[in-house]
Amino acid sequence: MTTEHRRRSGATDGRLAAVGATAAAGHDSNAPDPLAFEEALGRLDETVSALETGKLPLEDAIHLYEEGVHLAQRCQELLDQAELRISRLVAAGDAPADGLARFALDDFDLDEDG
């Protein structure tokens, strides 16, 4: 993304510029490590905000939209992986099905004084 594009879209911290580099990198062996969920979600939020302004030229908006699609796919991929990990733990009996069965209120000091 060019400086001109960042100026027009209001992105001054350069984080949106990295969106294009990350989205374009795909699964290239020379590409940097994939984004963590929180980073991908933050960048997706920035991308959506830039698009919602409605002040971008058409080509820039299409480019940001494409980047947003890649970021959304990355977020979904990470969520799917997390769900699979949790499902495997539950299936293996390492975690209770409701996720909270091990905890009882009696285990906590609920007195405000104490």
C-alpha positions as CSV (number, residue, x, y, z in Angstrom):
1,M,0.0,0.0,0.0
2,T,1.4,3.4,-0.9
3,T,1.7,6.4,1.4
4,E,-0.9,8.1,-0.8
5,H,-3.3,5.2,-0.1
6,R,-2.7,5.3,3.6
7,R,-3.3,9.1,3.7
8,R,-6.6,8.8,1.8
9,S,-7.8,5.9,3.9
10,G,-6.8,7.5,7.2
11,A,-4.3,4.7,8.1
12,T,-1.4,6.5,9.5
13,D,0.2,3.8,11.6
14,G,1.2,1.6,8.7
15,R,-0.6,-1.5,10.0
16,L,-2.9,-1.6,7.0
17,A,0.1,-1.6,4.8
18,A,1.2,-4.8,6.3
19,V,-2.2,-6.4,5.6
20,G,-1.4,-6.5,1.8
21,A,2.0,-8.0,2.4
22,T,0.6,-10.7,4.6
23,A,-2.4,-11.4,2.4
24,A,-0.3,-11.6,-0.7
25,A,2.3,-13.8,1.0
26,G,-0.1,-16.8,1.2
27,H,1.8,-19.9,2.0
28,D,5.1,-19.0,0.3
29,S,8.0,-20.7,2.0
30,N,9.8,-17.3,2.1
31,A,6.8,-15.7,3.7
32,P,6.8,-14.4,7.3
33,D,5.1,-16.4,10.0
34,P,1.3,-16.5,9.6
35,L,-0.6,-14.0,11.7
36,A,-1.8,-14.8,15.1
37,F,-5.6,-14.7,15.6
38,E,-5.6,-11.4,17.5
39,E,-3.4,-9.7,14.9
40,A,-5.4,-11.0,12.0
41,L,-8.7,-9.9,13.7
42,G,-7.3,-6.5,14.5
43,R,-6.2,-5.9,10.9
44,L,-9.5,-7.2,9.6
45,D,-11.2,-4.6,11.9
46,E,-9.0,-1.9,10.5
47,T,-9.7,-3.0,6.9
48,V,-13.5,-3.0,7.5
49,S,-13.3,0.5,9.1
50,A,-11.3,1.8,6.1
51,L,-13.9,0.4,3.7
52,E,-16.8,1.7,5.7
53,T,-15.6,5.3,5.3
54,G,-16.7,5.1,1.6
55,K,-13.9,7.5,0.7
56,L,-11.6,5.1,-1.0
57,P,-11.1,5.0,-4.8
58,L,-12.7,1.9,-6.3
59,E,-9.5,0.1,-7.0
60,D,-8.2,0.7,-3.5
61,A,-11.5,-0.5,-2.0
62,I,-11.4,-3.7,-4.1
63,H,-7.8,-4.3,-3.0
64,L,-8.7,-3.8,0.7
65,Y,-11.7,-6.0,0.3
66,E,-9.5,-8.8,-1.1
67,E,-7.2,-8.4,1.8
68,G,-10.1,-8.5,4.2
69,V,-11.3,-11.8,2.7
70,H,-7.8,-13.3,3.3
71,L,-7.8,-12.1,6.8
72,A,-11.2,-13.5,7.5
73,Q,-10.1,-16.8,6.1
74,R,-7.1,-16.8,8.4
75,C,-9.2,-16.0,11.4
76,Q,-11.6,-18.8,10.5
77,E,-8.7,-21.2,10.0
78,L,-7.4,-20.4,13.5
79,L,-10.8,-20.7,15.1
80,D,-11.3,-24.1,13.4
81,Q,-7.9,-25.3,14.7
82,A,-8.8,-24.2,18.2
83,E,-12.2,-25.9,18.1
84,L,-10.5,-29.1,16.9
85,R,-8.0,-29.0,19.7
86,I,-10.8,-28.5,22.3
87,S,-12.8,-31.3,20.7
88,R,-9.9,-33.7,21.0
89,L,-9.3,-32.8,24.6
90,V,-13.0,-33.4,25.4
91,A,-13.0,-36.7,23.5
92,A,-9.8,-37.8,25.2
93,G,-11.4,-37.2,28.6
94,D,-8.8,-34.5,29.5
95,A,-11.5,-31.9,29.9
96,P,-15.0,-32.1,31.2
97,A,-17.7,-31.7,28.5
98,D,-19.1,-28.6,30.0
99,G,-15.7,-27.1,30.5
100,L,-16.5,-25.9,34.0
101,A,-17.4,-29.0,35.9
102,R,-14.1,-29.1,37.8
103,F,-14.7,-25.8,39.4
104,A,-17.0,-25.4,42.3
105,L,-18.0,-22.1,43.9
106,D,-16.9,-23.6,47.3
107,D,-13.3,-23.5,46.0
108,F,-13.3,-19.7,45.9
109,D,-13.4,-17.1,48.6
110,L,-16.4,-15.0,47.7
111,D,-16.2,-12.8,50.8
112,E,-15.7,-9.2,49.8
113,D,-13.6,-8.6,52.9
114,G,-11.3,-11.3,52.3
